[in-house]
Amino acid sequence: MRKWFLVSGIIVTSLVSRVALADQITVAVKGMVCSFCAQGIKKTFTRKEGVESVDVDLDKKIVTITTKQGANLTDSDVKESIVDAGYEVLSIERKA
């Protein structure tokens, strides 16, 4: 039983470290008005290599992108993807 707790502690520690090193990008987007807009943006970023998850808050007009550990998604990559989809980027913020 003691070994199980030790092993689970290592797994939890590894997962916490991995999430802590991920980059979270919050983008304020102008022009998202419907769930179709949200789906399109989510699909655009989900396809990108290095993106772990995408959350779109349609009410607040915010897109939150979480990258995988060590992935590099620049602000210009983010802005280009959103502009190409037909929307305007109002701001980009990052949290490590």
Secondary structure, 3 states (H helix, E strand, C coil): CHHHHHHHHHHHHHHHHHHHCCCEEEEEEECCCCHHHHHHHHHHHHCCCCEEEEEEECCCCEEEEEECCCCCCCHHHHHHHHHHCCCEEEEEEEEC
